[in-house]
Structures are given as C-alpha cells and as structure tokens.
C-alpha cells in the first residue's frame, strides 16, 4: 500500500488544513489510478476485474478542474483527459440492444471497462446518468478557453447532455423512473420524495432539447416528508448521502423553491440539520452497536460485512452487504462510513472535524492511498483485520468524489462558484421555482 505523507501522526490532534488538503489529494488519486487510459472509463471499485461505473465517471469528470486548481495536473493535459473521456462516451453505442452502452441518451449503471458495453444485465440508470451529465457540464463550464481541446470539451459535453430524452424516462407519468431494462422495460420505481434525485430533476428541467415539464418537479416534491426528529425540523431522508450529492454541484445556500419558502429553510440548512440528526442518533445508539457516539457516526449507502445473522456482544445481530443505511429509522447494522462524514464538512464543520479526528486515530487509512476506507463495523468481529473488527477491503469510485469535491467547497467554494455559470443548471433551478440568494 502506498503511503501518502501527512503531518506528524498524532491522533489526538484535530485535522489541520494540511490534513484535509492531503486527504483530498490522496482521494483524488483514485480517478487517476483506477481509470483505463485508453478510454477514460473509471472502475466502480478497487476489486480486481470490477467494471466501470457511469456515476464514478461523472465524478471523475467533475474533479478534473480541482486537479488543475490544486496544481496536480496542468490545464493543457487535464483538458486532453476530459476530451478523450467525453469523446469515448459519445462514440459508445446507444440503442435498444441488450449489449449497448445506453439508450435514449442515458447510460447503463455499469459498463465493461474496455469496451464500454453493458455488463451484468444491469439497469439503464437515470440517476447515475445524471451524475455523468453533471460531471460533463462541470468540465464544459471550466474549460472555457479558445483552444481546440477546450472547445471540443464544450461541444462533446453539450451533445452528451442534450441527447438525453427526459420525457421518455417518465414513461407517461409525471415523475422520472429509476431506469429501464431491455429485457423487461421500465423499472417500476420512481423518483418521488426528497433524495439525491433533486439533481436529476434540475438537470431534466434545464435541458434545451427534451426538458421536463414543471409539473414533474411538483410531482417529485409533493411526497416530501417534513418531520421533527430529535427536536430538529427538517425534510427527511435517512441515508446521509442523499443530503449531499446534489450539493456537490449546487450551492443551495439562500436559494429556495416553493417547499423551502413555505418552511423557512433551504436545502443547505436542511443538510446541516440532517448531519446533526445522524450524530444524535449515534449518541442515543438505540440498538447498542459498538463504537457509536458523538465522534463516531455516518450512516449511508455503503459496503457492509455481508448478509449474516450472528450472536455478538450479547445480541443477535443482522448484518448487511451493500445497502442504503439511514438514521434514525434504519436500516442499521453497526456500519459507519467515514467518507460520508467528510462530505458533510461544508454543512456542519463543528461536528465533522472532531469526528474526522477520531477516525484519524482508528487505523482507517486516512494517510494511505485513496484516503479513508469507505466503511467499518466494530460490532462485526474479524480476526484477519488489524483492528479486530470489519473494515471494507475496497474503495468505491462514487465515495471518492463527495470527499474531494466537498472538501474543495468547504475550503474555497470552487465548484459552487463555477456551477453558477452553468446555464443548464441555472435554467433548471429557475424552472423548478428557485429564487433568492445568488440566483
């Protein structure tokens, strides 16, 4: 394992600016080390033989401007990386065939990392395609110079985004479906109620070619659940990542749609409340999992120890594999994800920084290649682990982007400022009814 130099290891010391800069750096290395140089496709995870993840590709595109701004790659070569990746994606076959790369402008969730073709009979994913489009638009907004490569990036990114048929993806309903399979048609689940789908609708509304009608956004928000949890008023969604992923690109501070105007809040403040709810749940620890507390929390979609039921610590515990864990209503099996805590840095630094300090001293790899291991479970004993409890053996491409981008938004606001100049996102926000603040 490659060691990345940091400040002198002192687990009692709070993370410094240099600690976060180095964590950001080693996290960004995932998108350089785990990318096929022939075509720009990015591995879903570090497991040998893993396919590409379309969402990880989008996050890799979004981090390219950060790589330039942090002097990790010079702009000229970064532009070539973005141009090659976008060019390959545009060449990937779109059609109804089961081995295509996508259909109607959307992409399958997982692609063969060499050919770009669908693998595992996976679904055509609207949300994962949205992360790809957001990453492409990030590159297009950043690379604004009059050079051949940068002009080509803007051309390819626009073509990639504008060919997506958002109204086809509604399948004759008001809301967007989760996706489609050539073998069985549309997936019977829809994006309704608050979650990471917020970005999906903003991109769909902002399309200059196949825009969603305004009633689609109204239908998405009509099943929102405003709750009082632990004395905090917020728009509920259990997994913490759902309160973060749209915010990687959009600065929601002081801009409000109709729902948030009615509740005197905004989506940024809502994510802050959700972060505190997660910490409070860990402090209360109703299921008595080991390790939970003020400085050990973070419940989200992540890897887990596996589908098993075991007797441990005097309790009969049910453990899960990869699943969307949440707080305070679960599911919960004792698994904590450090990456999702770091990604809440802009929302609640006063509780995130002490928690990262705790994780820093737990042998979770903050100083190693790719940064913190994505998840661990102190209630699940593992004799092969140096800690004596389970730690995920892999890193995941979709976990790296939130760490790198949200550290940057916390430190400089770079992505937020950049995307204020992204016409499709601004247009989508306005069509959704957002106003105020920078908008």
Buried (B, 14 or more C-beta within 10 A) or exposed (E): EEEBEBEEEEEEEEBEEEBBBBBBBBBBBBBBBBBBEEBBBBBBBBEEEBBBBBBBBBBBBBBBBBBBBBEBBEBEEBBBBBBBBBBBBBEBBBEEEEBBBBBBBBBBBBBBBEBBBBBEEBBBBBBBBBBBBBBBBBBBBBBEEEEEBBBBBBBBBBBBBBBBBBBBBBBEEBBBBBBBBBEEEBBEEBBBBBBBBBBBBBBBBBBEEBBBBEEBBBBBBEEBEBEEBBEBBBBBBBBBBBBBBBBBBBBBBEBBBBBBBEBEBBBBBBBBBBBBBBBBBBBEBEBEBBBBBEBBBBBBBBBBBEEEEBEBEEEEBEBBEBBBBBBBEEBBBBBBBBBBBBBBBBBBEEBBBBBBBBBBEBBBBBBBBBBBBBBBBBBBBBEEBEEEBBBBEBBBBBBBBBBBBBBBBBBEBBBBEBBBEBEBBBBBBBBBBBEEEEB
